[in-house]
Each structure stands twice: as structure tokens, then as C-alpha cells.
Amino acid sequence: MEGPPIAVALDYPSSREALALVDRVTPEHCRLKVGLELFSAAGPGFVESLVRRGFDVFLDLKFHDIPNTVAAACRRAADLGVWMLTVHCLGGRAMLKAARDALGPAGRPLLVGVTVLTSHTAAEIAEIGLAGDIEGRVAALAGLAKECGLDGVVCAPTEAHTMRSRFGAGFLLVTPGVRPGGSPVGDQRRVLTPAEAIAGGADMLVVGRPITSSPNPRAALDAILREIATAG
Ligand SMILES: O=C(O)c1cc(=O)[nH]c(=O)n1[C@@H]1O[C@H](COP(=O)(O)O)[C@@H](O)[C@H]1O
């Protein structure tokens, strides 16, 4: 994939706090992910302002609803000029196809499906009724996403290697659950380091707290970029 292989998760309570980081990076350094917290706080206008600054914006709202609703939401997200957006694979085949059809053939925005959240353990997915091991579930959902024409999936870095061998080059693998050595894991459960994620075949790392909680976010981002430059 062309461009910086990292999307910084702007998980902030307001546009003011997000801009303190955005003002210190450029579109050549990183992409920017806007998720549920910042979108709820700052809204579509803020997303458009990041697009106008030239950033590739990853709108991560993990749409999961009836096909008609998701298709319409995808169209509105595309209107914002975002580079990539997420739907949840658990929404099923009809929903995934509706999302694909709403956006037209693969292109902009890229459409990726969330498989099994990186915070989940085997016990948790069993509790919500997903049978089998996590890697098997991720592979099944990624296969469904591919059949429905999605551009790729979100999975844990621990699954990237298997998904790459199974689905080949050209199917985007976006991996959160990335932690540089010594960085607190927090609520993530299936994690690897940035270098390990890239070596496993991830195209795009999503990194939040290791950057946003750092006293010097720009330095933390640069250290991750240096680490992945030597991996692969
Ligand atoms: O879709 C996502 O980006 C996502 C999927 C997933 O399975 N796990 C996951 O952590 N994410 C997002 O990736 C980011 C990870 O943030 P940190 O754990 O702070 O690095 C958060 O914004 C999550 O919403």
C-alpha cells in the first residue's frame, strides 16, 4: 500500500485535544483515524477539516446495522471525503454487500471489515456465541468480507501472517493491537510490536495510546516509524 503504514487513532474527547497532535504531524508521516469518541464529540465537520488539511482519514465507526441503514451511512461517510471506513463483518453477507454496492467498485473510500475485536479473548467470543478458535473465526469473517468485495479487514497483528497466506497480497490487513516493547497493553488482548506486525504482513498499523498518551506524541510516532522501517 502506498503512503505511511500507520494510522494514529485520534481517541480524544474534543477537537482541541486532537488538534494538539494533528498540528505536530503531516500527511507524509501518518494517516489519522477518527473513531467513535472523537466523531461523537467533534462530528463530520471536523472529519472534513482533516481531509482539507490533506490527511488520509480513516473513519472508524464500525457500522453494524440492517443493510439499508449501513448502505446509507456508507454513502454519507464517503461524502466526507474519507480515505477508508469500517463496517463490522458480524453484520453479515447482505449488509457487507450493501455497503460495497453503496460505495461502488473498490477504490475510495477503501472499505474494510472488522473481524474479531483485538480486545477479545477466546472465552469472550465463546460467551457471545462465536464457536471455535479466534483465528478460525477471523479467517471465516475475512473470507466473507472478501467474497462480498471488501478491500480488506481489521484483525489482530497475531493473525496477520495466517490471513496474508490465506488471502494473498492485495487484500488489506489493518491491525490495531500494536504495542511497542514496554508499552502498557491496556484493554488489548492480542498484541504484537510494530515490527512484528509489519513482518507478519500487516499493511497498516492502527496505533492510539502508545502515541496519544506519550508526553511527546510526535517522538513516539517517529520511534514507531523507525522501528517499522527496518521490519518487513
Ligand atoms: O477498528 C479498529 O480500528 C479497531 C478494531 C479492533 O479490533 N481493535 C481496535 O483497537 N480498534 C481501534 O484501534 C485503536 C487502538 O487504540 P490503542 O489500543 O489505544 O492503540 C482504537 O481506536 C480502537 O477503536
Ligand as a Chemical Component Dictionary entry (heavy atoms), coordinates in Angstrom:
data_LIG
# 
_chem_comp.id                   LIG 
_chem_comp.type                 NON-POLYMER 
_chem_comp.pdbx_formal_charge   0 
_chem_comp.three_letter_code    LIG 
# 
loop_
_chem_comp_atom.comp_id 
_chem_comp_atom.atom_id 
_chem_comp_atom.alt_atom_id 
_chem_comp_atom.type_symbol 
_chem_comp_atom.charge 
_chem_comp_atom.model_Cartn_x 
_chem_comp_atom.model_Cartn_y 
_chem_comp_atom.model_Cartn_z 
_chem_comp_atom.pdbx_ordinal 
LIG O1  O1  O 0 -11.432 -0.846 14.026 1  
LIG C1  C1  C 0 -10.488 -0.552 14.750 2  
LIG O2  O2  O 0 -9.701  0.339  14.416 3  
LIG C2  C2  C 0 -10.218 -1.389 15.920 4  
LIG C3  C3  C 0 -10.570 -2.718 15.815 5  
LIG C4  C4  C 0 -10.150 -3.633 16.802 6  
LIG O3  O3  O 0 -10.386 -4.832 16.703 7  
LIG N1  N1  N 0 -9.426  -3.153 17.847 8  
LIG C5  C5  C 0 -9.105  -1.827 17.992 9  
LIG O4  O4  O 0 -8.407  -1.488 18.958 10 
LIG N2  N2  N 0 -9.547  -0.917 17.055 11 
LIG C6  C6  C 0 -9.273  0.529  17.248 12 
LIG O5  O5  O 0 -7.861  0.746  17.221 13 
LIG C7  C7  C 0 -7.479  1.713  18.190 14 
LIG C8  C8  C 0 -6.455  1.096  19.113 15 
LIG O6  O6  O 0 -6.060  2.033  20.060 16 
LIG P1  P1  P 0 -4.921  1.742  21.130 17 
LIG O7  O7  O 0 -5.257  0.466  21.819 18 
LIG O8  O8  O 0 -5.006  2.947  22.036 19 
LIG O9  O9  O 0 -3.622  1.664  20.356 20 
LIG C9  C9  C 0 -8.738  2.176  18.871 21 
LIG O10 O10 O 0 -9.133  3.404  18.265 22 
LIG C10 C10 C 0 -9.771  1.108  18.572 23 
LIG O11 O11 O 0 -11.063 1.640  18.414 24 
# 
loop_
_chem_comp_bond.comp_id 
_chem_comp_bond.atom_id_1 
_chem_comp_bond.atom_id_2 
_chem_comp_bond.value_order 
_chem_comp_bond.pdbx_ordinal 
LIG O1  C1  DOUB 1  
LIG C1  O2  SING 2  
LIG C1  C2  SING 3  
LIG C2  C3  DOUB 4  
LIG C2  N2  SING 5  
LIG C3  C4  SING 6  
LIG C4  O3  DOUB 7  
LIG C4  N1  SING 8  
LIG N1  C5  SING 9  
LIG C5  O4  DOUB 10 
LIG C5  N2  SING 11 
LIG N2  C6  SING 12 
LIG C6  O5  SING 13 
LIG C6  C10 SING 14 
LIG O5  C7  SING 15 
LIG C7  C8  SING 16 
LIG C7  C9  SING 17 
LIG C8  O6  SING 18 
LIG O6  P1  SING 19 
LIG P1  O7  DOUB 20 
LIG P1  O8  SING 21 
LIG P1  O9  SING 22 
LIG C9  O10 SING 23 
LIG C9  C10 SING 24 
LIG C10 O11 SING 25 
# 
